[in-house]
């Protein structure tokens, strides 16, 4: 797998993704976001779009993460997020944030070192942050992780999502994974 950061905001490149293979395909034609991609055998298999927070130029938001439908579950998205995270920290950003709308993305981002903030945005998206947020909550790591999972449990879910959440009930956060760039 090849991972590459293509450009930083506000002068990111346009990516034309096949809407049948990738979620959020239309969001990658905007040039005001930075982009990073993953390729396998020369074929694009994942992309991340990101930009600075409008009120805090030390915070970078991962806006859209998409993995080809036939490559999901292989850890490509989390590896790509780790690449952006590491390059952003090298570039001088203090923290990264991402809003996730499903328990699979929540788990994947936890494996990449992001932690639930206790906040939501948009249409019930949970906000995760790297490094771990410092706030006045007295949550330990397990309580913080479970609090996010509980937010998903309150929603109408697919059978697969319900089984996924049940398999993590009362469990600890997943172990951090390192990327093999």
N, C-alpha and C positions, 0 to 999 in steps of 0.2 A: 504494500500500500504506500502511495506517495501522498504526502501532505504538503500544502503550499499556501502561504499567506499571499494573496494577490495584490492587496492594497489597503490603505487606511482611509477612514473617512476624513474629509468630505469628498475625496476624489477617487472613490472606489470604482472598479470596473463594472460593466454590465455583464450579467450572466444570463443566457437564455436557456432555461431548463425546460425539459419536456413535462408538461403538467400532468401527464398520465403516469410518469415515473416518480415525480417529486411533489410533495406538499409545498405550499407557499411559493410555487414556481414564479409567479408574477412579481413577487417581492424582490427578486434578485436582479431585475432590470434597472432598479434605481441606482443612480451613481453617487448618492450622498452617503452610502454605507460602505464600510470596508468589507472585504470578502476573503474567505479562506475556503479551500476545496480539498477534497480527497479524490485520488484517482487510483483505479486498479486496472492494470493492463491497458493504460492509456485512456480509459473511459471514466468520465466523471461519475462518482458514486455518492458524493455528499458535498454539502456547502453550508457555510455559516455566514450570515450578514450581521454586521455590528456597527454601532456608532456611539459617540459620546453622549452622556446624559446632558439634557438641555440646561440644567441648573448647576451641574458639578462637573467641571472639565477633568477631574481626576478619576471619574467613574466611567467605565465602558460597559455598555449594554450589549449582550448578545441578543439580537432581535429575532432572527429566524434561523433555525437549524433544520436542515432537511437531509434525509438519507433516501436513496433510491428504494422503492418499495421492496424490491427483491433482495436488498442487502441489509434490511433492518434486523436488529438483534445481534449483529456481529461486533458491536463495540466501536464502529467507525465514527459515529456522531460524538460520543464522549472523547475519543482520541482527538478529533478535530477541535472540539471545545478546549481541550487541554493545550493544544498548540496555540490557539488564539489567546488563552489565558496567560501562558508563559511569555509569549511575545508582547502582550499588553503590559505585563508587569515589567519586562525589560525596557519597554518604551516609557515607563514612568507612571502608568496608571496605578492608583492605590487600590482599587477594587473593581470587580466585575460583577454584573448582575444579569439575571435572566428570569423571565416569567415563563412558567410551564403550565400546561393545561391538561396533563394526563399523568397518571402514576408511573408509567414506563419512563417518560422523560425525567420525572422527579428522581427516580432511582438512578438513572443513567448520569444525571448531573451530580448527584451525591457521590457517585463513584469517581467523578472528576474533581472532587474537592469543593463543590459548592454546598451551601448549607441553607436550610429554610430560615427566612427572616421573621416569620410570623405575619407577614404582610401579603395582601393580594392586590391585583390590579386588573384592569380590563374586565373581561367576562370571566371572573373567578379564576384568574391565573395566579398561581402561587409564586412569590418572588424568592429566588435563591441568590446567594451571594458568596463570593470568594474574595478575600479570606472570610472565615466565619464571622458573622456579625457580632458586634459587641453592643449589647443593649441591656436594659435593666431587668430583663426576664431572668428568672432563676432556673431556667431549663438546663438539664444536663443534655449531653449529645443525644441520648436515646429518646428523651422526652421531646426534644425539638424535632427530631426525625419523625416520631410517631404523631406529633401535632399536625404535621403536613399531610401524612397519610390519612389522618382523621378527616381533614378537609375534603379529601377525595371520597372518603366513605360516605359522606353526606350527599353525594350526587347520584344521579341516575347513571349507572355504569353497565358496560357489557359484561357478559358472563366471565370472559377472560380477565377483565380488569378486577372484577370482584374476587376471583380466585387468586389473582396476583396479590391484591391487598390482604386477603385472608392469610396467605402464606407468609406475610411479613408482620402479622399482628403480634404485638409485644416484643418484636425483635429489635436488635441493635441496628444502627445505620450500617450500610454496606461498607466493606473495606475499600479504601482508595486504591485505584488502579493507576499504574504509570503507563504512559504511551510508549510505543516502540517506534518512534519516528526515525 
